[in-house]
Amino acid sequence: MIEHSASEDRRRAPAALDEARLRQQAIGVRLRQMFDEVVSEPVPEEFLAILRQADKKTAEND
C-alpha cells in the first residue's frame, strides 16, 4: 500500500511541475502584452514639457 502511494506521488510531481510551468508561461505572456501596451502609449505633453525644462536647465549649467 505504501509503495503504491509513493509511485502515485512520483507521477503527480511531473504533472504539478508542468502545470506550474504553464502558469508561469501564461503570466509571462500576459506581462509582455501589458508591457507592449504601455510602451506603445504616447508620452503625455505635460511630461514632455518637464523634460524640456530639465534639458534647458542642464544646458544652461554646462
Protein Blocks (a to p, Z undefined) as FASTA:
>chain_A
ZZmmmmmmmmmmmmmmmmmmmmmmmmmmmmmmmmmmmmmpccdfklmmmmmmmmmmmmmm
ZZ
